[in-house]
Amino acid sequence: MIRVHAARRNEVGVQVMTMGQLAARLAGGLLQPVDLNVLAGAVSDALPEVDMGELEPIKGLPGMPAAVGATFDKAWRAGIDLSEVGHPRTDALASLEQAVVQRLPSSMKRPRDLVELALRRIGHAPTVIGPLEVQGHSEMSPCWRPLLIALAESIPVSWIAGPRHVPDWLKRTKVEVVTAPAAEPQPQVFSCANQLHEVGEAFRWTRALLAQGVSASDIAIVAASPGDYDDHVFSTARDANFPVHFVHGVKALTTADGQAAAALAEVLTKGLSQERVRRLLSLLQRGSLRDLSVRWMRLLPADAPLTSAERWERVLSQADDADWPDGKSRAADVMEVIRLLDRGVEAAELAGETLLSGVQRSLWRRALRDGPAQALPVTLMGLRTEDGVEPGANVIWTSAIALASSPRPHVWLLGLNAGRWPRRISEDRLIPDHVLPIEQLDPLPVADGDKRDITTIVSSAQSVAFSFSRRDAEGRMLGRSPLVSDIPTPETYLDRAGTPEHAFSESDRLLARPSEFSNLPIAVSGLACWRDWHRNEITTHDGLIAPAQRD
């Protein structure tokens, strides 16, 4: 968004980068911070060769590479050397860290390594960097603070805080802090039936703003943890028929490429069947069958399960050349694919490289990197991909931490229930609190971060709406977030079946206006069918059976 704003102001020469990229620029032009995807691959390669001590029994489970990568990222940002903690678990993680660092490209450096190298070249900062502005931050990871403080001694450094919280450690530096008065919007608080109702009301509110002429780029729907609402937001956005950008990405399995990878995983883990193979081949974009018309599947008997390669070969051998779409038998090509699929999960890597391409292959590689081939259905469900919607021109659906870095004027905050906002502080998955206190591993706990983010979002907005659910999906009652109690505005009770002022879609409008729906042909036909169902005489909706077929 900073790049978008700079482009709209016709600015030239502005460079936007993270602190890691800034440190790499000063340390040396060919260096770069560690990419998390590359880190996960290096962890997957190193795990089998490193003795993990008490973590040895779980190191082969799905999600272990991601958990290790997240732990390393926390420790690196906090400036912690795991080898100096003095606990068997952290010693094992330190050994793994060394093995991982050796497998990373030589150009990728950990934060502390980049800072050390950058500090040696601090004299080049006026030429290499020039005036520096820090935007979108209410805090900074401890690993970057020494570099920022040193830069402030050499070049003009401004911390653009706006209405955000200003860290205490900045007061002892030469960094110029630029603040702005906080906005004072009149927030609205809505009590909704459940999560789906919350999302529906948020989209009705969005549609009302768009009808008033508000730019879509000024609207955001946000939650502390978007994953809890992702499915509802995704389906509602499709129904509303206006683009919504998922800042954190959409689930890969909601895309055609993700479905192709899932279809391949289903065949390899569950075995051959005609239904599974048909679905897979209809989604593939490469391989020896990419130029073969789908009409060849008419050769397959509809009632044959075809659960083995031998059965496939028997059926295909009975077809003549003239039966194939181009008049030429492609049985050999089909059987090559079938035999590959029949090998199961042991051929997962080869099958992905042979049959998938582009984004499909990339998703397949990521899934194999995150866990064993037997767990492909699980690892594929956790993957996300870009949605292709431009954030600078559309409504966004995002997390609170992301929106706090680039606030928008009109915001709807979902899920202000107890335990969801602010979220509960949780231990690291691999380094519990008794091994290393959470205050050291994560200097800004998630609960404190959520409170700070909501303050930033509200103080930067023109209009704000909060909502919470009265019950969860199973019907259990939910409590309000303590943050709701701090809002002076009385809450508005919304009925799930209430009539909206602005419907977010055609189906929502018709649901709220039964009199309008009752005049549609589909409603007239449905009502007539329902009435005819309860009549004894034969009607137009009843079928007639010939006398010879009654038995």
Residue, then its C-alpha position, 0 to 999 in steps of 0.5 A: m500500500i505504501r507503493v500504491h500511495a507513492a505512485r498516486r503521488n507521482e513520487v520517483g525514487v522511493q524504495v520500500m523494503t523491510m528491515g531485513q532487506l534494509a540490512a541486506r542492502l547495507a551489508g552487501g548487494l547480493l545478500q538477502p534475509v532468509d526466505l521462510n519457504v526456503l527455510a522450510g525446505a532446508v529444515s525438511d532436508a536437515l531433520p532426518e540427519v539430526d538427533m533431536g533428543e526428546l523431539e525425536p519421536i515427533k520429527g517426522l510428523p506433518g507440520m514439524p518443518a513449519a513448527v521448527g521454522a516458526t521457532f527459529d524465526k521467533a528466536w532470530r527476531a528476539g536475538i536469542d542464541l539457542s545454544e546458550v539457553g542451556h537446555p537439552r531441547t534448545d541444544a538439539l534445536a541449536s544443532l538443527e539450526q547449524a545444519v539448516v544454516q549450512r543448507l541455506p543459499s550462501s546469500m541468505k543470512r540470519p537477522r543477527d548476521l545481517v545486522e553484524l555485517a551491516l554495522r561494519r558498513i554503517g559509514h556507507a549508509p548516507t550513500v546506500i540508503g539516504p533519509l529513512e522513514v519507518q512506517g507501519h510499526s508500533e514496535m520493532s523486533p529486538c534483532w533490528r534495534p541496534l541497526l536502527i539506532a546506529l543508522a540514526e547516528s549517520i542518516p536522518v531517521s524518522w519513525i512515522a508513528g501517527p496515532r500508534h503506540v511509540p516504544d519506550w526504547l526509541k526515546r533514548t535514540k536520535v530517531e525522530v518520532v512523528t506523531a499525529p492526533a488519534a481520530e475519534p470515530q463513534p464505533q457501532v457494536f453489533s450482537c450477531a447470531n453466529q459467525l456466518h451471521e457476522v460475516g453477512e452483516a459485514f458484507r451488508w455494511t460494505r455494500a451500503l458503503l459502496a452504494q454511498g460512493v465510498s471507494a472500495s480501497d478504503i474498506a476493510i473487514v478484519a479479525a484477530s485470527p482470520g482463519d476462523y472466518d475464512d470459509h464464511v468470508f470466501s463463500t459470502a464474497r462469491d455470493a456478493n459478486f464483488p472482489v475481496h482481497f485475502v491479504h493472507g491468501v486463500k486456501a489452495l484447495t479452493t483453486a483449480d490448481g489446488q484441486a488438481a493436487a488434491a485429486l492426485a493425492e486422493v488417487l495415491t493415498k486411496g488407490l485406483s478407481q474410475e471416479r478418482v482417475r477421471r477427476l484427476l485427468s480432467l484437471l491435469q494440464r501436462g503429461s502425455l495425455r494433455d492433448l487427448s480429448v476427454r471423449w476417450m473416457r467414453l471407452l470406460p464402462a460406467d459401472a466398472p470400478l477399475t481398482s487395479a492397473e490390470r483391470w484398466e489394461r483389460v478394458l483398454s485392450q478391448a477398444d479398437d483404434a476407431d473408438w479413440p477420439d483421433g482414430k489412434s489408440r492411446a492405450a499405451d499413454v493411458m496405461e503409463v499414467i495408470r501404472l505410475l498412479d498404481r505405485g501409490v504414495e511411494a511414487a508421490e514425488l515422481a508423480g507430481e513432477t510428471l503429471l503436474s505443472g506450474v502452480q500445481r507442481s509448486l503446491w505439490r512440492r510444498a506439501l511434500r516438504d511439510g510432511p510425508a507423502q502419506a499425509l498429503p491430504v492434511t498438508l495440502m489443506g494447510l497451503r495458501t496461495e495468492d488470490g489475484v485480487e489487487p489490494g490497492a483497488n478493492v475491499i480487503w479481508t485481513s488480520a488485525i496485525a496486517l491492517a494495523s500496519s496500513p489502516r483504512p478509513h472504514v473498518w468492520l472488526l469481526g469476532l470480539n468474543a472472549g478468548r478470540w480478541p484478544r487471543r490467549i497467550s500460547e507457548d511456542r510449539l517446540i520451546p515451552d515456557h519452562v524451557l525459555p520464558i515466553e517474555q524472552l522468546d516473544p517480547l510482544p505477546v499475542a494478547d498485548g499485540d491484539k490490544r495494541d492493533i485494535t487501538t491503532i485501527v480505531s484511532s486511524a479510522q473514520s467509521v468503525a463497527f464491532s461485532f461478536s457472536r452470541r453462539d458458536a457453530e454447535g449452539r454453545m453460548l459465547g462470551r463477549s470480549p473484554l474490549v467490548s466493555d470498554i466501548p461506550t456505545p450500546e450494542t445493537y441486537l441483530d436478528r439472523a432473519g432480520t430485513p437488511e437495509h442493504a442486501f449484499s447479494e441477490s439471494d440475500r435480497l430475495l431472502a429478506r423480501p419473501s413477497e418479491f421472491s414469491n413472484l419469481p417463476i422458480a418460486v411459483s413452480g416450487l410452491a405448486c410442486w409442494r402443494d401437488w405433493h399433498r393432493n391425492e389426484i394425479t397432477t402435472h408433477d406426478g409421473l405416469i408408469a406404464p402398466a407393463q412396468r409396474d412390477 
